Amino acid sequence: MPSRTTPAQRLVRRLLGLAYELTPQVFAVAAFVAGAVMLASAMTPEFDARLRQLTGVVSPILIDLSHFVASIAGFLLMLLSAGLWRRRRGAYWAALLTLIIGAVLTVLKGLDWQEAFDLLIVAALLAPCRSAFNRRSRLSEPLRPGWLLLLIAGVGAMLWLGFFAYRDVTYNDELWWRFLTDKQASGFLRAGLMLAILTMVVAGRSLLSSPGSHDHGPASPEDLTRARAVLDTAAEATPEAWLAMLGDKALLFSPSGNSFLTYRVRGRRWIVMGEPAGLKEERRELLWAFAGMADSYGGAAVFYSVSEAVLGDLATMGLAVRKVGETAVIEVADFSMEGKSKQNLRTAVNRAEREGGSFEVLPPGSVGPIVDELRAVSDAWLKMHEGTEKAFSLGRFDPAYLDLTPLAVVRSEGRIVAFANLLTAPDEAAVDLMRYAPDAPHGVMDYLFTRCTQWAKDQGMARFDLGMAPLSGLEDRRMAPVFARVGALVYDEGGALYGFQGLRSYKAKFAPDWRSRFIAAPASTPLPLALLDVALLTSGGWLGMLGLKK
């Protein structure tokens, strides 16, 4: 009979597995410490007795060169520690080679046998752990803010140590050009200058780079075709999932290809728009896969405009969650134009139809014959609002995109004066792009939204989504998070920048059910910056967000 594993054996195996998982972090710390020790050794004077012994055997130029290269090797070890922490194969091999070379250099620069032995011990312990470093290497991967600050602090401390050690040496220009072992201050100045330059280069690239943005750009036509097939048969999706068809975002599919999510990369933040579409049973694995992919590039996964339905999965992933607004959802079965509160809607509908207005929902594929009329309305609307087309979280005027979904149009005397494309999902529809002509009848959008809601009811749908009111529902209370309190302040006082309250008040006339929308990200990610990235992606950059882009 096969032997059974005892509980004690299972516990030992799990503990050994946990220790194995921590191997990269242990060696990352060891490499950083080893690099700091090498830098400290390179920044301080060597023992004179050892230098005299070495001078008789090794050329003074080689000693100075070894001193200089040893400082670079120490810096590289500190830099590579970030890659070791992230299980990079390339960092493993580079660190192993740097440790061996560093051991040789420490002997050549000052017969520091103990330091060389310590470096070789770390290399010997690291060598058999190659399988723990299983992630593909990425050339010149930028450092995360925490590692960057640690590197800057380490190099700064070593430079201070060097200046302190040579505080009694009188500075003059000749120090930079003296290559003599009895003038170790010259070696420190050259090495210190190189370390400062390398640190600035690494910091500049880390702060300005966008890891993965070039490899994860807009979806290919083939991916869009796959996404369209998922949307046509999705068991679970939100209307926002149709924004994938704009073609301005990247797509991540589940292994089966029956689910996907859409995202954009901006800086270090990988921002998902909405929730995954497809199969509910694949949702959590797809969220984890995306978070792992972002992490492999040194980025942070951010999930924007998600509903309460996925908060459990996001909390399981350890993400911080904050409310960013509320979306106005009409339960169409309960929608009625009766009552005093709906007087404005009844007036708008009656006036529109009395003045010759008509409403129609055209099926997908109907844009071609009326594209010129639609474009004229869109251009006039943009000119009237002095705005530009949006992206990412909102639709734009693109005939190919508008042709994919039902299109609601309002005509006045046979001419199109307003339109909106309708995003559909199981049991739900939502309005996306909304445009109307400056000379459209008064209340035309009230008329359009009322008739769209009634259309959704006729189609057997349960809900009609009028869209989100940003920052709505955030409360400025003493115990509320700072994020919420600042958001509430902007909502209350930011009318000049964006009509937050006016937008909510307009949608409130339809008596919707206000449902919260959230943003989720790792606790180390500043959520205000993530929300700013969403605004920049939606507006097309700073010029668009500030209204300066024409």
Residue pairs with C-beta under 8 A, 6 or more apart in sequence:
5 13
20 132
21 132
23 129
23 132
24 84
24 85
24 86
24 87
24 132
24 133
25 85
27 84
27 95
27 122
27 125
27 126
27 129
28 81
28 82
28 84
28 85
29 81
30 122
30 125
30 126
31 77
31 78
31 80
31 81
31 84
31 95
31 99
31 122
32 77
32 78
32 81
32 150
32 154
34 74
34 77
34 99
34 102
34 118
34 119
34 122
35 73
35 74
35 75
35 76
35 77
35 78
35 79
35 80
35 81
35 154
36 74
36 78
36 154
36 158
37 74
37 115
37 118
38 70
38 71
38 73
38 74
38 77
38 102
38 106
38 115
38 119
39 71
39 74
39 75
39 78
39 154
39 155
39 158
39 195
40 158
40 161
41 70
41 74
41 106
41 110
41 112
41 115
42 67
42 70
42 71
42 74
42 109
42 187
42 188
42 191
43 71
43 158
43 159
43 161
43 162
43 165
43 188
43 191
43 192
44 161
44 162
44 165
45 165
45 166
45 184
46 109
46 110
46 112
46 184
47 110
50 110
50 111
50 112
51 63
51 110
51 111
51 181
51 182
53 111
54 63
54 108
54 110
54 111
54 181
55 63
55 181
58 108
60 179
60 180
60 181
61 179
62 108
63 108
63 109
63 110
63 181
64 179
64 180
64 181
64 186
64 187
66 105
66 108
66 109
67 109
67 110
67 184
67 187
67 191
68 187
68 190
68 191
68 194
69 105
70 102
70 105
70 106
70 109
71 191
71 194
71 195
72 191
72 194
72 195
72 198
73 98
73 101
73 102
73 105
74 102
75 155
75 195
75 198
75 199
76 94
76 98
77 95
77 98
77 99
77 102
78 151
78 154
78 155
79 143
79 151
79 202
80 91
80 94
80 95
80 98
81 95
81 147
82 91
82 141
82 143
82 144
82 147
82 151
83 90
83 91
83 92
83 94
83 95
83 137
83 141
84 91
84 92
84 95
84 133
85 147
86 135
86 295
86 296
86 298
87 132
87 133
87 134
87 135
88 133
88 135
88 136
88 137
88 138
88 141
89 130
89 133
89 134
89 135
89 136
89 137
90 137
90 138
90 139
91 133
91 137
92 126
92 129
92 130
92 133
95 126
96 123
96 126
96 127
99 119
99 120
99 122
99 123
99 126
100 119
100 120
100 123
102 116
102 119
103 115
103 116
103 117
103 119
103 120
103 123
104 116
106 112
106 115
106 116
106 119
107 113
107 116
135 296
136 296
138 211
138 297
138 298
140 205
141 211
141 297
141 298
142 205
142 206
142 207
142 209
142 211
142 268
142 298
143 151
143 202
143 206
143 298
144 206
144 268
144 298
145 206
146 524
148 202
148 203
148 206
148 207
151 199
151 202
152 199
152 203
155 195
155 196
155 199
158 195
159 192
159 195
159 196
162 188
162 192
165 188
166 184
166 185
166 188
169 175
169 185
175 183
175 185
175 186
175 189
176 186
176 189
176 190
177 186
178 186
179 186
180 186
210 265
210 266
210 267
210 268
211 265
211 268
211 297
211 298
211 299
212 265
212 270
212 294
212 297
212 299
213 265
213 266
216 250
216 263
216 265
216 270
217 250
218 247
218 248
218 249
218 250
219 227
219 244
219 247
219 249
219 250
219 251
219 262
223 251
223 253
224 244
224 245
224 247
224 251
226 251
226 253
226 257
226 260
227 244
227 245
227 251
227 260
227 277
228 245
228 404
230 237
230 257
230 258
230 259
230 260
230 277
230 278
231 237
231 241
231 242
231 244
231 245
231 277
234 241
234 277
234 278
234 279
234 425
234 426
235 278
235 279
235 280
235 426
236 277
236 278
236 279
236 280
236 283
236 426
237 275
237 277
237 278
237 425
237 426
238 274
238 275
238 277
238 307
238 425
238 428
238 430
239 423
239 424
239 425
239 428
239 429
239 430
239 432
239 465
240 273
240 274
240 275
240 305
240 393
240 423
240 430
241 262
241 274
241 275
241 277
241 423
241 425
242 404
242 405
242 423
242 424
242 432
243 249
243 262
243 273
243 274
243 392
243 393
243 394
243 395
243 423
243 432
244 251
244 260
244 262
244 277
245 401
245 404
246 391
246 395
246 396
246 398
246 401
247 401
248 264
248 391
248 392
249 262
249 263
249 264
249 273
249 392
250 262
250 263
250 264
250 265
251 260
251 261
251 262
251 263
252 260
252 261
252 263
252 286
252 289
252 290
252 293
253 259
253 260
254 260
254 276
254 278
254 279
254 282
254 285
254 286
254 289
256 279
256 282
258 278
258 279
258 282
259 276
259 277
259 278
259 279
259 282
259 283
259 286
260 276
260 277
260 278
260 286
261 272
261 274
261 275
261 276
261 277
261 286
261 287
261 290
262 272
262 273
262 274
263 270
263 271
263 272
263 273
263 290
264 270
264 271
264 273
264 392
264 537
265 271
265 299
266 533
266 536
266 537
267 533
268 298
268 299
268 300
269 299
269 300
269 302
269 521
269 525
269 529
269 530
269 533
270 290
270 293
270 294
270 297
270 299
270 300
270 301
270 302
271 302
271 303
271 304
271 530
271 533
271 534
271 537
272 290
272 301
272 302
272 303
272 304
273 304
273 305
273 392
273 393
274 304
274 305
274 306
275 283
275 303
275 306
275 307
275 309
275 310
276 282
276 283
276 286
276 287
278 286
283 310
283 313
284 313
284 316
287 303
287 310
287 313
287 314
287 317
288 317
290 301
291 301
291 317
294 300
294 301
295 301
300 521
300 522
300 524
300 525
300 530
301 319
301 521
301 522
302 519
302 520
302 521
302 525
302 530
302 533
303 310
303 314
303 319
303 518
303 519
303 520
303 521
304 324
304 393
304 519
304 530
304 531
304 534
305 324
305 393
305 468
305 517
305 518
305 519
306 314
306 517
306 518
306 519
306 520
307 515
307 516
307 517
307 518
308 515
308 516
308 518
311 321
311 518
311 520
314 321
314 520
315 321
318 522
318 523
319 520
319 521
319 522
319 523
320 520
320 521
320 522
320 523
320 525
320 527
321 518
321 519
321 520
322 481
322 483
322 484
322 518
322 519
322 520
322 527
323 473
323 474
323 484
323 516
323 517
323 518
324 470
324 471
324 487
324 517
324 518
324 519
324 531
325 468
325 469
325 470
325 471
325 472
325 473
325 474
325 516
325 517
326 468
326 469
326 472
326 473
326 504
326 514
326 515
326 516
326 517
327 465
327 466
327 467
327 468
327 469
327 514
327 515
327 517
328 465
328 466
328 467
328 468
328 469
328 504
328 507
328 508
328 510
328 512
328 513
328 514
329 463
329 464
329 465
329 466
329 512
329 513
329 514
329 515
330 453
330 463
330 464
330 465
330 466
330 510
330 511
330 512
330 513
331 462
331 463
331 513
332 453
332 454
332 456
332 457
332 461
332 462
332 463
332 464
333 457
333 462
335 453
335 454
335 457
335 464
335 510
335 511
336 342
337 345
337 346
337 349
337 450
341 509
341 511
342 509
342 511
344 443
344 446
344 509
345 446
345 450
345 509
345 510
347 443
348 442
348 443
348 444
348 446
348 447
348 450
349 446
349 447
349 450
349 451
351 441
351 442
351 443
352 410
352 412
352 441
352 443
352 444
352 447
353 447
355 412
355 441
356 412
356 413
357 410
357 411
357 412
357 417
357 441
357 444
357 447
358 410
358 411
359 408
359 409
359 410
359 447
359 448
359 451
360 408
360 409
360 411
361 406
361 407
361 408
361 409
361 422
361 452
361 455
362 406
362 407
362 408
362 409
363 406
364 403
364 404
364 405
364 406
364 407
365 403
366 403
366 407
367 374
367 399
367 402
367 403
367 407
368 399
368 403
370 409
370 416
371 399
373 415
373 416
374 397
374 399
374 402
374 416
374 419
374 435
375 397
375 399
376 437
377 416
377 417
377 418
377 419
377 435
377 436
377 437
378 397
378 435
380 437
380 438
381 435
381 436
381 437
381 438
382 388
382 389
384 438
386 547
387 547
388 539
388 540
388 544
388 549
388 550
389 396
389 397
389 540
390 396
390 538
390 539
390 540
391 537
391 538
391 539
391 540
392 534
392 537
392 538
393 534
393 537
393 538
394 432
394 433
394 538
395 401
395 402
395 421
395 432
395 433
396 433
397 433
397 435
401 421
402 421
402 433
405 421
405 422
405 423
405 424
405 432
406 421
406 422
406 424
406 429
407 419
407 420
407 421
407 422
408 419
408 420
408 421
408 422
408 431
408 448
408 451
408 452
408 455
409 416
409 418
409 419
410 416
410 417
410 418
410 419
410 436
410 440
410 444
410 447
410 448
411 417
412 440
412 441
412 444
417 436
417 437
417 439
417 440
417 441
417 444
418 434
418 435
418 436
418 437
418 440
418 444
418 445
418 448
419 434
419 435
419 436
420 431
420 432
420 433
420 434
420 435
420 448
420 452
421 431
421 432
421 433
422 429
422 430
422 431
422 432
422 452
423 429
423 430
423 431
423 432
424 430
424 461
427 461
427 462
427 463
428 461
428 462
428 463
428 464
428 465
429 452
429 456
429 459
429 461
429 463
429 464
429 465
430 464
430 465
430 466
430 467
431 449
431 452
431 464
431 465
431 466
431 467
432 467
434 445
434 448
436 444
436 445
436 448
441 447
446 509
449 466
449 510
450 510
452 464
453 464
453 510
456 463
456 464
457 464
466 507
466 510
466 512
467 507
468 517
469 500
469 503
469 504
469 507
469 514
470 491
470 498
470 500
470 503
471 487
471 488
471 490
471 491
471 500
472 491
472 500
472 504
472 514
473 514
473 516
474 480
474 484
474 485
474 487
474 488
474 491
475 484
475 485
475 488
476 484
476 485
476 488
476 489
476 492
477 485
480 488
483 527
483 528
486 528
490 497
490 500
491 500
491 501
492 501
494 500
495 501
495 502
519 527
519 530
519 531
519 534
521 527
521 530
535 545
536 542
536 545
539 545
539 549
540 549
541 549
543 549
